[in-house]
Amino acid sequence: MNEKIVLDSFALISLFNKEPGWPTVQKCLYELHAKGERALLCWINWGEVFYVIARRAGRAKAVETMHLLEQLPVELENADPELVRSAAEVKSDYAVSYADAFCVATALRHQGVILTSDPEFAAVSERVQIRWLR
């Protein structure tokens, strides 16, 4: 794995809940850790993971999950003005959620590959590389 991996919230939620595709996420993170590398996760997508888990399982579970996330080889990407503009441009050009636009903008910034099972990313597949969870 030589490309920079950018995590979508779907990838992390599938990992934490052992939903379809979770072994792929686990293997990817294990390989990154073994090489001393880290995946990227935009803070906006961190927030998406938090609120999805809080809605499904409660706030305490969301806090616990985010503590687990801190143990993974994941680097958080700040939503600085340039990233916000890039995400806004993605959102204006493609039918993706605003949070997904930040994931795409992060991948564009780092020429990374998005790890996801979210079908919404098919809309941007000509713009960024997607590694689909199966």
JOCORQUI-V789307 format. One line per field, one symbol per residue. ss: DSSP state (H for helix, E for strand, C for the rest). psi: psi as a letter, one per 30 degrees, with the letter a starting at -180 (. if undefined). A space follows every 10 residues. Layout:
# JOCORQUI-V789307
ss = ???
psi = ???
This chain:
# JOCORQUI-V789307
ss = CCCCEEECHH HHHHHHHCCC CHHHHHHHHH HHHHCCCCEE EEHHHHHHHH HHHHHHHCHH HHHHHHHHHC CCCEEEECCC HHHHHHHHHH HHHCCCCHHH HHHHHHHHHH CCEEEECCHH HHHHCCCCEE EECC
psi = jflkkkklee eeeeefghlk feeeeeeeee eeeegglklk kkeeeeeeee eeeeeeflee eeeeefeeef flikkkkkil eeeeeeeeee efflilleee eeeeeeeeeg hlkkjlgjff fefgffelkk jkk.
